[in-house]
Amino acid sequence: MIRPFPINPTLTAIALAYRNPDVALIADDVLPPTPVAQEFKWLSYDLAQGYSVPDVKVGRKSYPNEVEFLATEVQDKVVDYALDDFIPNEDLEADNQGVDPMGTATMYLRNLMQLAREIRVANLVFAQATYPAANRVVLAGNSQWSDPVNSDPVAAIGDALDVPIMRPNIAVFGQVTWTKLRRHPKLVQAIKGTAQGAGQVSRQEFADFFELQGVHVGAGFVNTAKKGQAVSMSRVWGKHATFLYRDRAAGPQAGVTFGYTGRWGSVMAGNIPDEKRGYNGGQTVRVGQREKELVVAPGVSYFFENAVA
């Protein structure tokens, strides 16, 4: 019988836990969390208001021109997310060789919650519909950065950064995209200042070259197979790239940023006694979070769909 906490008195407590390392998950970097209430409002201002300048001259006895700033108020609400794991009392009462069943369950549940959030953010940020038509392009054939001879990511990215009304300050890549882009001969030559096209560039070199604050690479994996089927691992972040303007200080009522995550409260973790399950009951461990991922200013970004083959 397979048990969640098998005991072997001849072995020391060495655990092999397969999970995405924290450095592979970038959701909090791309759509940073900001505190909100359970129901909250955020304001969307007309683009023209900040760029259309009226006549500012005023006569000695006349009134200055009067302007009015209007905003669209968007009503929103956080979404509840949670996962449970039931642990029978017999597992809790057994000699678990220093392993805390409830602590282990909490760790795994938290990991799955983080992975679920990573998937939500990736699906939103790497979706064509998220971006205005003028702020996106689909690469194909020899324009894809996986073609080292015909494509020119230096020119493509440089031109793209001039399109948004606010210049992007971070880059977001799927791992496969970044791996192929960082060793592109034209990029290596431009950044290293050499005719030699072999090698690869670092994230910091890339950020400095394009005058960005940071480069974030989504490296997480998810099993896409249905329960009971053979494991099928795939990348959470696809073969795309996007460049965003991010302001961590921006929130629902002030500031401009591509997007953020409205979060109500902190992560919840606890246990609920359940005496009706199993032979002699047990404890249900629950981990939850209330949040809503939002893209509020897509005009400050540029998206490369299918950046590599």
KOLZARO-924726 format. One line per 10 residues: number of its first residue (from 1); for each residue x, y negated, z of C-alpha. Coordinates in steps of 0.2 Angstrom, whole numbers. Layout:
BEGIN
NUM	X,Y,Z ~ ...
END
This chain:
BEGIN
1	0,0,0 ~ 7,-17,-5 ~ 6,-29,10 ~ 9,-48,10 ~ 22,-46,23 ~ 31,-29,22 ~ 42,-24,36 ~ 59,-16,34 ~ 68,-15,51 ~ 85,-11,42
11	85,-27,32 ~ 88,-45,38 ~ 75,-58,33 ~ 81,-63,16 ~ 67,-69,5 ~ 66,-71,-14 ~ 53,-83,-18 ~ 50,-87,-36 ~ 44,-105,-37 ~ 48,-121,-47
21	61,-131,-38 ~ 56,-149,-33 ~ 68,-157,-46 ~ 58,-148,-60 ~ 42,-157,-55 ~ 40,-176,-61 ~ 22,-180,-58 ~ 25,-192,-44 ~ 38,-201,-54 ~ 27,-203,-70
31	11,-207,-61 ~ 16,-213,-44 ~ 4,-211,-29 ~ -4,-226,-22 ~ -16,-226,-7 ~ -35,-229,-11 ~ -52,-225,-2 ~ -63,-211,-7 ~ -72,-222,-19 ~ -62,-236,-26
41	-62,-249,-40 ~ -49,-254,-52 ~ -48,-270,-63 ~ -45,-270,-82 ~ -41,-287,-89 ~ -43,-292,-107 ~ -26,-292,-116 ~ -30,-309,-124 ~ -31,-318,-108 ~ -13,-316,-104
51	-7,-321,-121 ~ -19,-334,-128 ~ -13,-351,-123 ~ -26,-365,-124 ~ -22,-384,-126 ~ -13,-389,-111 ~ -12,-407,-114 ~ -22,-418,-102 ~ -26,-437,-104 ~ -23,-449,-90
61	-41,-449,-84 ~ -48,-433,-92 ~ -50,-416,-85 ~ -38,-402,-90 ~ -45,-388,-100 ~ -53,-375,-90 ~ -50,-357,-92 ~ -59,-342,-84 ~ -51,-325,-81 ~ -63,-310,-83
71	-60,-292,-78 ~ -69,-276,-81 ~ -72,-267,-64 ~ -70,-249,-66 ~ -78,-238,-52 ~ -69,-222,-48 ~ -68,-208,-35 ~ -54,-196,-30 ~ -56,-178,-33 ~ -55,-165,-20
81	-42,-151,-23 ~ -39,-136,-11 ~ -33,-118,-10 ~ -35,-105,3 ~ -26,-89,8 ~ -33,-77,21 ~ -21,-68,33 ~ -28,-53,43 ~ -25,-54,61 ~ -15,-37,60
91	-2,-46,49 ~ -1,-60,62 ~ 1,-49,76 ~ 14,-37,68 ~ 33,-39,70 ~ 37,-49,55 ~ 55,-50,57 ~ 56,-69,60 ~ 44,-73,45 ~ 29,-84,49
101	15,-78,39 ~ 5,-94,41 ~ 20,-105,37 ~ 24,-94,22 ~ 6,-95,15 ~ 6,-114,18 ~ 22,-116,8 ~ 16,-106,-7 ~ -1,-115,-7 ~ 8,-131,-7
111	19,-126,-21 ~ 3,-121,-31 ~ -5,-137,-27 ~ 10,-147,-33 ~ 10,-136,-49 ~ -8,-139,-53 ~ -5,-158,-51 ~ 10,-157,-63 ~ -1,-149,-76 ~ -15,-162,-74
121	-2,-176,-76 ~ 7,-168,-91 ~ -10,-165,-100 ~ -14,-183,-97 ~ 2,-191,-101 ~ 6,-180,-116 ~ -11,-181,-124 ~ -13,-191,-141 ~ -30,-198,-135 ~ -21,-207,-121
131	-12,-219,-132 ~ -18,-233,-144 ~ -15,-229,-163 ~ -2,-242,-164 ~ 8,-234,-149 ~ 10,-216,-155 ~ 17,-206,-169 ~ 17,-188,-174 ~ 34,-182,-180 ~ 35,-168,-192
141	48,-159,-203 ~ 65,-168,-205 ~ 59,-183,-194 ~ 59,-172,-179 ~ 74,-174,-168 ~ 78,-155,-169 ~ 84,-159,-187 ~ 102,-165,-183 ~ 105,-170,-201 ~ 90,-180,-207
151	82,-187,-191 ~ 87,-203,-182 ~ 81,-204,-164 ~ 92,-219,-161 ~ 83,-229,-173 ~ 66,-221,-170 ~ 67,-224,-151 ~ 75,-241,-152 ~ 61,-247,-164 ~ 47,-239,-153
161	53,-248,-137 ~ 49,-265,-146 ~ 31,-260,-150 ~ 22,-261,-133 ~ 17,-278,-126 ~ 28,-274,-111 ~ 44,-265,-114 ~ 44,-247,-107 ~ 57,-245,-93 ~ 56,-226,-91
171	57,-211,-103 ~ 48,-195,-100 ~ 53,-179,-109 ~ 48,-160,-109 ~ 64,-150,-105 ~ 65,-143,-123 ~ 64,-160,-131 ~ 77,-167,-119 ~ 89,-152,-122 ~ 88,-154,-141
181	89,-174,-141 ~ 103,-176,-129 ~ 115,-166,-141 ~ 109,-175,-157 ~ 124,-180,-167 ~ 118,-198,-170 ~ 114,-200,-152 ~ 131,-193,-146 ~ 140,-204,-159 ~ 131,-220,-154
191	132,-218,-135 ~ 150,-210,-135 ~ 156,-223,-148 ~ 165,-209,-158 ~ 163,-201,-175 ~ 163,-184,-166 ~ 145,-178,-166 ~ 148,-163,-154 ~ 143,-164,-136 ~ 129,-171,-126
201	124,-186,-117 ~ 119,-188,-99 ~ 102,-195,-93 ~ 111,-210,-86 ~ 120,-213,-102 ~ 104,-212,-111 ~ 95,-224,-99 ~ 110,-236,-100 ~ 110,-236,-119 ~ 92,-239,-121
211	91,-251,-106 ~ 79,-240,-96 ~ 78,-238,-77 ~ 76,-219,-78 ~ 74,-203,-88 ~ 62,-190,-81 ~ 63,-172,-88 ~ 48,-160,-84 ~ 56,-143,-82 ~ 43,-134,-73
221	35,-117,-79 ~ 18,-110,-77 ~ 11,-93,-80 ~ -3,-95,-93 ~ -9,-77,-93 ~ -26,-72,-85 ~ -26,-63,-69 ~ -22,-44,-71 ~ -13,-48,-88 ~ 6,-47,-91
231	15,-63,-86 ~ 17,-76,-99 ~ 28,-91,-94 ~ 27,-107,-103 ~ 33,-125,-100 ~ 21,-137,-91 ~ 28,-152,-102 ~ 27,-149,-120 ~ 39,-153,-135 ~ 35,-172,-134
241	42,-188,-127 ~ 34,-204,-121 ~ 41,-221,-115 ~ 32,-230,-102 ~ 32,-246,-92 ~ 31,-241,-74 ~ 28,-253,-59 ~ 28,-243,-42 ~ 21,-258,-33 ~ 6,-259,-45
251	-11,-253,-39 ~ -30,-254,-42 ~ -31,-273,-39 ~ -14,-280,-44 ~ 0,-277,-56 ~ 2,-269,-73 ~ 8,-251,-75 ~ 5,-237,-87 ~ -4,-227,-74 ~ -4,-221,-56
261	-12,-208,-44 ~ -25,-215,-32 ~ -23,-204,-17 ~ -35,-204,-2 ~ -26,-199,14 ~ -11,-187,15 ~ -9,-169,11 ~ -20,-158,22 ~ -14,-141,29 ~ -22,-131,42
271	-30,-114,47 ~ -48,-109,50 ~ -52,-94,60 ~ -63,-81,51 ~ -69,-66,62 ~ -80,-59,49 ~ -67,-53,36 ~ -57,-37,37 ~ -56,-25,52 ~ -53,-38,66
281	-54,-55,57 ~ -40,-67,53 ~ -35,-84,49 ~ -38,-94,32 ~ -24,-106,28 ~ -30,-121,18 ~ -20,-134,9 ~ -29,-148,1 ~ -27,-166,-7 ~ -39,-179,-13
291	-33,-189,-28 ~ -36,-195,-45 ~ -23,-197,-59 ~ -26,-213,-70 ~ -19,-221,-85 ~ -24,-239,-84 ~ -13,-248,-96 ~ -9,-237,-111 ~ -3,-252,-121 ~ 13,-253,-112
301	19,-236,-118 ~ 24,-227,-134 ~ 22,-208,-137 ~ 31,-196,-149 ~ 21,-181,-152 ~ 30,-165,-158 ~ 46,-174,-155 ~ 55,-158,-159 ~ 51,-142,-168
END
